[in-house]
């Protein structure tokens, strides 16, 4: 789950730094890495206040192999960045500052990416790993944003990712309603999914359906992507939406009616070819409006999976429910 740190103006910059530094300590980063996290958080928040008319910093712990790192994404709905290349050069500023902010973020981050559309805002990603040892998946790049409904302390959505070789299985689950009971259902689904890799999405959904009978139930969608065979297999129960885009073709996922743990008819798997360049797979809960298209965002599909998830959450989040977006791409 992401922690959302609002930065409406410059008075929130110091608080954002403190929150991120505390989070970095809590996940076990050492003093040097916590210092890097504090610096990156400060620059991200300052940029939101100076250039973005305010915005949010999304913070979450990320895991790969045995390492735990920190992911920070700053998003705004401001004027955007006229020239990303110029903005990354030290000394370039549009507001009279030193003009070292984005350059400093890029230098301190182990993974860095940026996306901006003039007039529609910007999104900046920084990932920090222990001792600057970047953990890179050779086959897949996975990113997500998962945010609870406003004023809720826990998220009624959850997600999970399992991988064996070039095959990746990913799940998005939306517990019925929101709050503690929805969270319990979603977390039980995540536990069942992560208990062991199942190559059949339908078998995995059936397992979750059986295991959620004591909960209020959930919508669940599971996609298994064979990156070597260029195909995705999806099985969904309830209102989890998604698509596979590759080679200029976009195929939206079909989910069956029902509630995992309560009502389920015949579960069906749907196969989606994924040949061609630029594979992007997106799944999301109904806290995200389904009325979006990657074609509306020139260049976004080439950006980091986490940036894609953050931009879709920013622009398509309904704001009145838990919201989760999971994005899977081929590794660059």
PAGUKE-349698 format. One record per residue (C-alpha): residue in three letters; x, y, z. Coordinates in Angstrom, 1 decimal, decimal comma. Layout:
+-----+--------+--------+--------+
:   r :      u :      v :      w :
+-----+--------+--------+--------+
: ALA :      X :      Y :      Z :
...
+-----+--------+--------+--------+
//
This chain:
+-----+--------+--------+--------+
:   r :      u :      v :      w :
+-----+--------+--------+--------+
: UNK :    0,0 :    0,0 :    0,0 :
: UNK :    1,2 :    3,5 :   -0,8 :
: UNK :    1,4 :    6,3 :    1,7 :
: UNK :    0,0 :    9,5 :    0,2 :
: UNK :    1,8 :   12,6 :    1,4 :
: UNK :    0,0 :   15,8 :    0,2 :
: UNK :    2,1 :   18,8 :   -0,6 :
: UNK :   -0,3 :   21,7 :   -1,3 :
: UNK :    2,4 :   24,3 :   -0,7 :
: UNK :    6,0 :   24,8 :    0,5 :
: UNK :    5,1 :   24,6 :    4,2 :
: UNK :    4,6 :   20,8 :    3,7 :
: UNK :    8,1 :   20,1 :    2,4 :
: UNK :    9,8 :   19,6 :    5,8 :
: UNK :    6,9 :   17,3 :    7,0 :
: UNK :    7,3 :   15,2 :    3,8 :
: UNK :   11,0 :   14,8 :    4,4 :
: UNK :   10,4 :   13,7 :    8,0 :
: UNK :    7,8 :   11,2 :    7,0 :
: UNK :    9,9 :    9,7 :    4,2 :
: UNK :   13,0 :    9,5 :    6,5 :
: UNK :   11,0 :    7,7 :    9,1 :
: UNK :    9,7 :    5,3 :    6,6 :
: UNK :   13,2 :    4,6 :    5,3 :
: UNK :   14,4 :    3,8 :    8,8 :
: UNK :   11,4 :    1,5 :    9,4 :
: UNK :   12,2 :   -0,7 :    6,4 :
: UNK :   15,8 :   -1,0 :    7,6 :
: UNK :   17,8 :    1,4 :    5,3 :
: UNK :   21,0 :    2,5 :    6,9 :
: UNK :   22,0 :    6,0 :    7,8 :
: UNK :   23,4 :    6,9 :    4,4 :
: UNK :   20,5 :    5,6 :    2,5 :
: UNK :   18,0 :    7,3 :    4,9 :
: UNK :   19,9 :   10,5 :    4,1 :
: UNK :   19,5 :    9,9 :    0,4 :
: UNK :   15,8 :    9,3 :    0,9 :
: UNK :   15,4 :   12,5 :    2,9 :
: UNK :   17,2 :   14,5 :    0,2 :
: UNK :   15,1 :   13,0 :   -2,6 :
: UNK :   11,8 :   13,6 :   -0,7 :
: UNK :   12,8 :   17,2 :    0,0 :
: UNK :   13,5 :   17,9 :   -3,7 :
: UNK :   10,4 :   16,1 :   -4,9 :
: UNK :    8,2 :   18,0 :   -2,5 :
: UNK :    9,9 :   21,3 :   -3,2 :
: UNK :    9,3 :   20,8 :   -7,0 :
: UNK :    5,6 :   20,1 :   -6,4 :
: UNK :    5,3 :   23,3 :   -4,5 :
: UNK :    7,4 :   25,5 :   -6,9 :
: UNK :    6,4 :   24,1 :  -10,2 :
: UNK :    3,3 :   21,8 :   -9,9 :
: UNK :    0,9 :   24,0 :   -8,0 :
: UNK :    1,1 :   21,4 :   -5,3 :
: UNK :    0,6 :   17,6 :   -5,6 :
: UNK :    1,3 :   14,4 :   -3,8 :
: UNK :    4,3 :   12,2 :   -3,0 :
: UNK :    3,4 :    8,4 :   -3,1 :
: UNK :    5,7 :    6,4 :   -0,9 :
: UNK :    5,9 :    2,6 :   -0,5 :
: UNK :    8,4 :   -0,1 :    0,4 :
: UNK :    9,4 :   -2,3 :   -2,6 :
: UNK :   10,8 :   -5,8 :   -2,5 :
: UNK :   12,9 :   -7,8 :   -4,9 :
: UNK :   14,8 :  -11,0 :   -4,0 :
: UNK :   15,9 :  -10,4 :   -0,4 :
: UNK :   16,2 :   -6,6 :   -0,7 :
: UNK :   13,7 :   -4,0 :    0,5 :
: UNK :   13,9 :   -0,6 :   -1,0 :
: UNK :   11,9 :    2,6 :   -1,1 :
: UNK :    9,9 :    4,0 :   -4,0 :
: UNK :    8,9 :    7,7 :   -4,2 :
: UNK :    6,7 :    9,1 :   -6,9 :
: UNK :    5,8 :   12,8 :   -7,1 :
: UNK :    2,7 :   13,6 :   -9,1 :
: UNK :    1,0 :   16,9 :   -9,9 :
: UNK :   -1,6 :   18,4 :  -12,2 :
: UNK :    0,2 :   21,6 :  -12,9 :
: UNK :    1,6 :   23,1 :  -16,1 :
: UNK :    4,0 :   20,2 :  -16,8 :
: UNK :    7,6 :   20,4 :  -18,0 :
: UNK :    8,3 :   22,2 :  -21,3 :
: UNK :   11,6 :   20,4 :  -21,8 :
: UNK :   12,6 :   17,4 :  -19,7 :
: UNK :   16,2 :   17,5 :  -21,0 :
: UNK :   16,6 :   21,1 :  -20,0 :
: UNK :   15,0 :   20,5 :  -16,6 :
: UNK :   17,6 :   17,8 :  -15,8 :
: UNK :   20,5 :   20,2 :  -16,4 :
: UNK :   21,9 :   21,8 :  -13,3 :
: UNK :   21,3 :   25,5 :  -13,3 :
: UNK :   18,1 :   25,4 :  -15,3 :
: UNK :   15,2 :   26,9 :  -13,5 :
: UNK :   11,9 :   28,5 :  -14,3 :
: UNK :   11,3 :   30,1 :  -10,9 :
: UNK :   14,6 :   31,6 :   -9,9 :
: UNK :   15,9 :   28,7 :   -7,8 :
: UNK :   19,3 :   27,0 :   -8,1 :
: UNK :   17,9 :   24,6 :  -10,7 :
: UNK :   19,5 :   21,5 :   -9,3 :
: UNK :   16,4 :   19,7 :   -8,0 :
: UNK :   15,7 :   17,1 :  -10,7 :
: UNK :   19,4 :   16,5 :  -11,3 :
: UNK :   20,0 :   15,9 :   -7,6 :
: UNK :   17,1 :   13,4 :   -7,5 :
: UNK :   18,5 :   11,5 :  -10,5 :
: UNK :   21,9 :   11,4 :   -8,9 :
: UNK :   20,7 :   10,1 :   -5,5 :
: UNK :   18,2 :    7,6 :   -6,9 :
: UNK :   19,1 :    4,1 :   -8,0 :
: UNK :   16,2 :    4,1 :  -10,5 :
: UNK :   14,8 :    7,3 :  -12,0 :
: UNK :   12,2 :    8,2 :  -14,5 :
: UNK :   10,0 :   11,1 :  -15,4 :
: UNK :    6,9 :   11,7 :  -17,5 :
: UNK :    5,2 :   15,0 :  -18,3 :
: UNK :    2,6 :   16,4 :  -20,6 :
: UNK :    2,5 :   20,2 :  -21,1 :
: UNK :   -0,6 :   21,6 :  -19,4 :
: UNK :   -1,4 :   18,3 :  -17,7 :
: UNK :    1,2 :   17,8 :  -15,0 :
: UNK :    4,2 :   15,7 :  -14,3 :
: UNK :    5,2 :   12,5 :  -12,5 :
: UNK :    8,7 :   11,8 :  -11,2 :
: UNK :    9,9 :    8,4 :  -10,0 :
: UNK :   12,8 :    7,7 :   -7,7 :
: UNK :   13,7 :    4,2 :   -6,3 :
: UNK :   16,3 :    3,7 :   -3,6 :
: UNK :   17,9 :    0,4 :   -2,8 :
: UNK :   20,1 :   -0,6 :    0,1 :
: UNK :   23,8 :    0,4 :   -0,4 :
: UNK :   22,9 :    1,6 :   -4,0 :
: UNK :   22,6 :   -2,0 :   -5,2 :
: UNK :   19,8 :   -1,8 :   -7,8 :
: UNK :   17,7 :   -4,9 :   -8,0 :
: UNK :   16,6 :   -5,4 :  -11,6 :
: UNK :   14,3 :   -8,2 :  -12,9 :
: UNK :   15,8 :   -9,6 :  -16,1 :
: UNK :   12,4 :  -10,4 :  -17,6 :
: UNK :    9,6 :   -8,2 :  -16,3 :
: UNK :    9,2 :   -4,7 :  -14,9 :
: UNK :    6,3 :   -4,4 :  -12,4 :
: UNK :    4,9 :   -1,3 :  -10,8 :
: UNK :    1,8 :   -0,5 :   -8,7 :
: UNK :   -0,1 :    2,1 :   -6,8 :
: UNK :   -2,6 :    1,0 :   -4,1 :
: UNK :   -4,3 :    3,7 :   -2,1 :
: UNK :   -7,1 :    3,5 :    0,5 :
: UNK :  -10,3 :    5,5 :    0,3 :
: UNK :   -9,8 :    8,9 :    1,8 :
: UNK :   -9,9 :    8,9 :    5,6 :
: UNK :   -9,5 :    5,1 :    5,8 :
: UNK :   -6,4 :    3,8 :    7,5 :
: UNK :   -6,3 :    0,5 :    5,7 :
: UNK :   -6,9 :   -0,4 :    2,0 :
: UNK :   -9,6 :   -2,8 :    0,9 :
: UNK :   -7,6 :   -3,6 :   -2,2 :
: UNK :   -4,5 :   -5,7 :   -2,5 :
: UNK :   -2,3 :   -7,3 :   -5,1 :
: UNK :    0,3 :  -10,0 :   -5,5 :
: UNK :    3,0 :  -11,0 :   -8,0 :
: UNK :    4,7 :  -14,4 :   -8,5 :
: UNK :    7,3 :  -15,3 :  -11,0 :
: UNK :    9,0 :  -18,4 :  -12,3 :
: UNK :   11,5 :  -17,9 :  -15,1 :
: UNK :    9,8 :  -15,9 :  -17,9 :
: UNK :    6,3 :  -16,5 :  -16,6 :
: UNK :    4,7 :  -13,9 :  -14,3 :
: UNK :    1,4 :  -14,2 :  -12,5 :
: UNK :   -0,2 :  -11,1 :  -11,1 :
: UNK :   -3,4 :  -10,5 :   -9,1 :
: UNK :   -5,5 :   -7,5 :   -8,2 :
: UNK :   -8,2 :   -8,0 :   -5,5 :
: UNK :  -10,9 :   -5,6 :   -4,3 :
: UNK :  -12,5 :   -6,5 :   -1,0 :
: UNK :  -16,2 :   -5,8 :   -1,0 :
: UNK :  -16,8 :   -2,3 :    0,3 :
: UNK :  -13,9 :   -0,6 :    2,1 :
: UNK :  -12,4 :   -0,4 :    5,6 :
: UNK :  -11,2 :   -3,2 :    7,9 :
: UNK :  -13,5 :   -6,0 :    6,7 :
: UNK :  -12,7 :   -5,3 :    3,0 :
: UNK :   -9,0 :   -5,2 :    4,0 :
: UNK :   -9,3 :   -8,6 :    5,7 :
: UNK :  -10,9 :  -10,2 :    2,6 :
: UNK :   -8,3 :   -8,7 :    0,3 :
: UNK :   -5,3 :   -9,7 :    2,5 :
: UNK :   -6,6 :  -13,3 :    2,8 :
: UNK :   -6,9 :  -13,4 :   -1,0 :
: UNK :   -3,3 :  -12,1 :   -1,3 :
: UNK :   -2,1 :  -14,8 :    1,2 :
: UNK :   -3,8 :  -17,6 :   -0,8 :
: UNK :   -2,4 :  -16,3 :   -4,1 :
: UNK :    1,1 :  -15,9 :   -2,8 :
: UNK :    1,1 :  -19,3 :   -1,1 :
: UNK :    2,3 :  -20,9 :   -4,4 :
: UNK :    2,6 :  -20,3 :   -8,1 :
: UNK :   -0,3 :  -21,7 :  -10,1 :
: UNK :    0,0 :  -21,6 :  -13,9 :
: UNK :   -3,8 :  -21,7 :  -14,4 :
: UNK :   -5,4 :  -18,3 :  -13,4 :
: UNK :   -8,8 :  -20,1 :  -13,2 :
: UNK :   -7,5 :  -22,6 :  -10,7 :
: UNK :   -6,0 :  -19,7 :   -8,7 :
: UNK :   -9,3 :  -17,8 :   -8,7 :
: UNK :  -11,2 :  -21,0 :   -7,7 :
: UNK :   -8,8 :  -21,5 :   -4,8 :
: UNK :   -9,4 :  -17,9 :   -3,6 :
: UNK :  -13,1 :  -18,2 :   -4,1 :
: UNK :  -13,1 :  -21,3 :   -1,8 :
: UNK :  -10,8 :  -19,6 :    0,8 :
: UNK :  -12,9 :  -16,4 :    1,1 :
: UNK :  -16,2 :  -18,0 :    2,3 :
: UNK :  -15,6 :  -16,7 :    5,9 :
: UNK :  -15,1 :  -13,1 :    4,6 :
: UNK :  -17,3 :  -10,5 :    3,1 :
: UNK :  -15,9 :  -11,5 :   -0,3 :
: UNK :  -14,0 :   -9,8 :   -3,1 :
: UNK :  -13,6 :   -9,2 :   -6,8 :
: UNK :  -10,4 :  -10,8 :   -8,1 :
: UNK :   -8,5 :  -10,8 :  -11,4 :
: UNK :   -5,5 :  -12,9 :  -12,2 :
: UNK :   -3,3 :  -12,7 :  -15,3 :
: UNK :   -0,5 :  -15,1 :  -16,1 :
: UNK :    1,9 :  -13,8 :  -18,7 :
: UNK :    4,3 :  -16,1 :  -20,6 :
: UNK :    6,9 :  -13,6 :  -21,9 :
: UNK :    8,6 :  -16,3 :  -24,0 :
: UNK :    5,4 :  -17,4 :  -25,7 :
: UNK :    4,0 :  -13,9 :  -26,0 :
: UNK :    0,7 :  -14,6 :  -24,5 :
: UNK :   -1,4 :  -13,6 :  -21,4 :
: UNK :   -4,1 :  -15,7 :  -19,8 :
: UNK :   -6,7 :  -13,9 :  -17,7 :
: UNK :   -9,4 :  -15,0 :  -15,3 :
: UNK :  -11,6 :  -12,6 :  -13,4 :
: UNK :  -14,5 :  -12,7 :  -11,0 :
: UNK :  -16,1 :   -9,4 :  -10,4 :
: UNK :  -15,2 :   -5,9 :  -11,5 :
: UNK :  -11,4 :   -6,1 :  -12,0 :
: UNK :  -10,6 :   -4,4 :  -15,3 :
: UNK :   -7,5 :   -4,8 :  -17,4 :
: UNK :   -5,9 :   -4,9 :  -20,8 :
: UNK :   -2,9 :   -6,2 :  -22,7 :
: UNK :   -1,3 :   -3,8 :  -25,2 :
: UNK :    1,5 :   -4,8 :  -27,6 :
: UNK :    2,5 :   -4,2 :  -31,2 :
: UNK :   -0,1 :   -1,6 :  -31,6 :
: UNK :   -3,0 :   -3,9 :  -30,5 :
: UNK :   -5,0 :   -3,4 :  -27,4 :
: UNK :   -7,1 :   -6,2 :  -26,0 :
: UNK :   -9,3 :   -5,6 :  -22,9 :
: UNK :   -9,8 :   -8,3 :  -20,4 :
: UNK :  -13,2 :  -10,0 :  -19,9 :
: UNK :  -14,2 :  -10,7 :  -16,3 :
: UNK :  -17,1 :  -12,9 :  -15,2 :
: UNK :  -19,9 :  -11,7 :  -12,9 :
: UNK :  -19,7 :  -12,8 :   -9,2 :
: UNK :  -18,1 :  -12,3 :   -5,8 :
: UNK :  -15,2 :  -14,5 :   -4,8 :
: UNK :  -16,2 :  -16,2 :   -1,5 :
: UNK :  -19,9 :  -16,0 :   -2,2 :
: UNK :  -21,2 :  -16,4 :   -5,8 :
: UNK :  -19,3 :  -17,7 :   -8,8 :
: UNK :  -20,6 :  -19,4 :  -11,9 :
: UNK :  -18,4 :  -21,1 :  -14,4 :
: UNK :  -14,9 :  -19,6 :  -14,3 :
: UNK :  -13,4 :  -18,9 :  -17,7 :
: UNK :   -9,9 :  -18,2 :  -18,9 :
: UNK :   -9,3 :  -15,9 :  -21,8 :
: UNK :   -6,1 :  -15,9 :  -23,9 :
: UNK :   -4,7 :  -12,7 :  -25,2 :
: UNK :   -1,8 :  -12,7 :  -27,7 :
: UNK :    1,0 :  -10,3 :  -26,8 :
: UNK :    3,3 :  -10,3 :  -29,9 :
: UNK :    5,1 :   -7,1 :  -30,9 :
: UNK :    7,0 :   -4,4 :  -29,2 :
: UNK :    5,9 :   -2,3 :  -26,2 :
: UNK :    4,1 :   -4,9 :  -24,1 :
: UNK :    2,1 :   -3,2 :  -21,3 :
: UNK :   -0,4 :   -5,1 :  -19,1 :
: UNK :   -2,6 :   -3,1 :  -16,8 :
: UNK :   -5,1 :   -4,4 :  -14,2 :
: UNK :   -7,1 :   -2,2 :  -11,7 :
: UNK :   -9,9 :   -2,2 :   -9,2 :
: UNK :  -13,1 :   -0,2 :   -9,7 :
: UNK :  -11,6 :    2,7 :   -7,7 :
: UNK :  -10,1 :    3,6 :  -11,1 :
: UNK :  -12,5 :    4,6 :  -13,8 :
: UNK :  -12,3 :    2,3 :  -16,8 :
: UNK :  -12,7 :    5,3 :  -19,2 :
: UNK :   -9,0 :    5,7 :  -20,1 :
: UNK :   -6,7 :    4,8 :  -22,9 :
: UNK :   -2,9 :    4,7 :  -23,2 :
: UNK :   -3,2 :    6,4 :  -26,5 :
: UNK :   -4,2 :    9,6 :  -24,7 :
: UNK :   -0,7 :    9,7 :  -23,1 :
: UNK :    2,0 :   10,1 :  -25,7 :
: UNK :    5,1 :    8,3 :  -24,6 :
: UNK :    3,7 :    7,0 :  -21,3 :
: UNK :    3,8 :    3,3 :  -22,3 :
: UNK :    7,6 :    3,6 :  -22,7 :
: UNK :    8,0 :    4,9 :  -19,1 :
: UNK :    8,6 :    2,8 :  -15,9 :
: UNK :    5,7 :    0,6 :  -14,9 :
: UNK :    5,3 :    2,5 :  -11,6 :
: UNK :    5,0 :    5,8 :  -13,4 :
: UNK :    2,2 :    4,4 :  -15,6 :
: UNK :    0,4 :    3,2 :  -12,6 :
: UNK :    0,8 :    6,6 :  -10,8 :
: UNK :   -0,4 :    8,6 :  -13,8 :
: UNK :   -3,5 :    6,4 :  -14,2 :
: UNK :   -4,3 :    6,7 :  -10,5 :
: UNK :   -3,8 :   10,5 :  -10,7 :
: UNK :   -6,1 :   11,0 :  -13,7 :
: UNK :   -8,6 :    8,2 :  -13,3 :
: UNK :   -9,0 :    7,6 :   -9,6 :
: UNK :  -12,6 :    8,0 :   -8,5 :
: UNK :  -11,6 :    9,4 :   -5,1 :
: UNK :  -14,5 :    7,7 :   -3,3 :
: UNK :  -13,1 :    4,2 :   -3,0 :
: UNK :   -9,9 :    2,2 :   -2,5 :
: UNK :   -8,0 :    2,3 :   -5,8 :
: UNK :   -5,3 :    0,0 :   -7,1 :
: UNK :   -3,4 :   -0,1 :  -10,4 :
: UNK :   -0,9 :   -2,8 :  -11,3 :
: UNK :    1,3 :   -2,6 :  -14,4 :
: UNK :    3,5 :   -5,2 :  -15,9 :
: UNK :    6,0 :   -4,7 :  -18,8 :
: UNK :    8,8 :   -6,5 :  -20,4 :
: UNK :   12,1 :   -5,6 :  -18,8 :
: UNK :   13,9 :   -2,9 :  -20,8 :
+-----+--------+--------+--------+
//
